[in-house]
Each structure stands twice: as C-alpha cells, then as structure tokens.
Amino acid sequence: MTKQTKTPPPFSFVIDELESIRPTIKRAFGFTYLYLDEKLLCGLRNSPKQPSTNGIWLFTTTDHIDSLTQEFPQLPRRCLWRSGKNAWVVLASRLEYFEEYAFKACELILNGDNRIGRLTRGKLR
C-alpha cells in the first residue's frame, strides 16, 4: 500500500498573504476554500482537467459585484459570474495580470472590504 501525500494548496502565496487574519482553510470539490469566521472569502483552484476556471474565486453578492470589479479594470466580463443573489469574481490564473490582481484581492481582504465574502449557507438562517 502506498502512502498518498497531500498536495500543497494552489496559489499558496495567497494563503501566505492572508496569514495575519488566520483564515480557516478547507478543501472540497477541487477547491481550497478560505474562510474568516463564518464568511467564505475565496476559493483557490488549479485543476489540470479544467484549466479555464483555474485561479482565485472571490465570493461576493450581486449587490457588490459591479463595484468590486472596478478594482480589477482589465478583467473580462466572462470572469464575472452570477446566480441568484450569489456572485463570483474569478481571477483566472491564465490572465497576464493574475498575480497583480491576486495581491490586490488580498489587500482588499486584509483591509476588511465587505464586498468580498459571504456567509455560508448554514449560517444564513
């Protein structure tokens, strides 16, 4: 029997940048999720099977997505996803300014920007 080694999280520099707020890190469905208390901040994804959706997924709401995208002016519209009241800003890793935008997202999170993150389903009640 072989021992499986745990793969490191994708884009670990994001976790390093956010270390001071001590996010909770969980893995599920091919993502590494970062939580702050009961708020889901973002998901990190780097899957060879579906590279078009790799990157940092910022969790937000439809109320905040338009103003949040102004922080990332060169982000294509295809990186903005909405479903009901939920929304995502996908900072795709294939974009040439991915790292710049990733650090900008970390800065916003560290400064407590309430446009990033949303309560998890179990905590909405």
N, C-alpha and C positions, 0 to 999 in steps of 0.2 A: 504494500500500500504506500502510495506517495503522499507526502505532506504538501498540501496546497499553501502557497504563500499568498498573503493578502497583497493585492496590487495597491500601489500608492494612489491617493486620490488625484484626479486630473486637476491641472492648473493649481497645484499646491501653493503657488505664490499668493493666491487669493486667500487661502486659509492663513498663511503667514502674515499677510497684511491685516487681517481681521483678528489676529490672536489676542489683542488687547481687550476686546469685548467678550472674549471667551465664548464663541458660538458653540452650540451643540451640533455635532456632525453625525449624520445618519446616512446610511446607504440603502437605496431601494430602486428598483426598476431602471438600473443602469445609470443612475444619478448619484452624486454625493450632495446631500442637502445640508444647508447651513441654517440653523435656527437661532434666534435670540429670544430667550424665554419661550413664549407660545407663538411667536411670529416666524413664519417661514420667509427667509430673506432671499435665498437664491439656490439654484441647483447648478452643479458643475457636471458637464457631460463630455466624454471623449470616447465615442464608440466607433470602432473601425467598420461596423456593419451599417451605420447610418451617419456618415461624416457630415452631411449637410446640416444637421441640427446639433453639432458639437459646439461647445462654448459655455458661456455663463448665462443662465436664465434668471433674470431678475423678476421676482414675483411682485405684482402690483395689482391695481384695480383699474377698471375702465375710467374711474374718476381721475386717476393720476397719470395714465399712460401718455397723454398728449404733452403735458408739461414735463414729464420725465424724459421723453425723447428729445426735448430741446437740449438736454445735457450731452447728447450724442448726435450732433448735427449731420454727420455723414452716414448715419445708419439707414440702410434701405428699408422701405416700408414692409418688405417681406419678413423683416425681423421683429415686427410688432404683431403680437397675437392677442386675440380677444375671444372670450367665451363667457357669455352671460355677464356677470359683474367682475369676473376674473380677467386678468390680462398679464402678459409676459413681454418683457423686452429681452430679446435674445441677442446677446453679444456674441456673434458667431466667430469661432476661432479661425476661420478661413479669411476673415477680413484683415486687410493690411494694418489697420489701426486697432486691432483686437487688444493688445496689451495696454495701450494708452487708455482705451475705454474701460478695460478691466480695472485699472488703477483708479480711474475716475469713479467707477461704481463703488469701489472700496472706500474711497474718500467720502462719498455721499453716505454710505452706511455708517462709517465711523463718526460722521457729524450728526447722526440721528435723523437723517432725512426720512420723514414719514411716508414718502411716496413709494419707498422700497419696502417690500414685505407685506404679508397679510396673515391674518390669524388662520390657523389650520382649521380644517372642517370640524374637528371635535371640539374646538374652543369657541365656535361661533354661536353656540346655543346659549 
